[in-house]
Amino acid sequence: MPGSSPLRLLLFVRANAARSVDAIHSVRKACDADLTREKSLHVVDVFREPELAMKYRVIATPTLLGLDGKSELRLVGDVSEGRLRDYFAREAYGA
């Protein structure tokens, strides 16, 4: 969407856990493939930045938050390609 601000993505993970490594790869790949809106991704290790996990009430990893100043989209657990595609489609169309 031209003129819209970047979608701020926070991906909460647990250090180098296998699911976390897979989630990081999947989210980066999905961000590169989805051109509907510019995105900024910050990977948050909940052991290194527990205050962010507490602030956003993250209780499970991986958790992906999409913040745009007006709303918040949350995806917990399964960050597979299909779920990410649906996630970005909801964000793009305000669903």
Secondary structure by P-SEA (a helix, b strand, c coil): ccccccbbbbbbbccccaaaaaaaaaaaaaaaacccbbbbbbbbcccccaaaaaaaccccccbbbbbcccbbbbbcccccaaaaaaaaaaaaacc
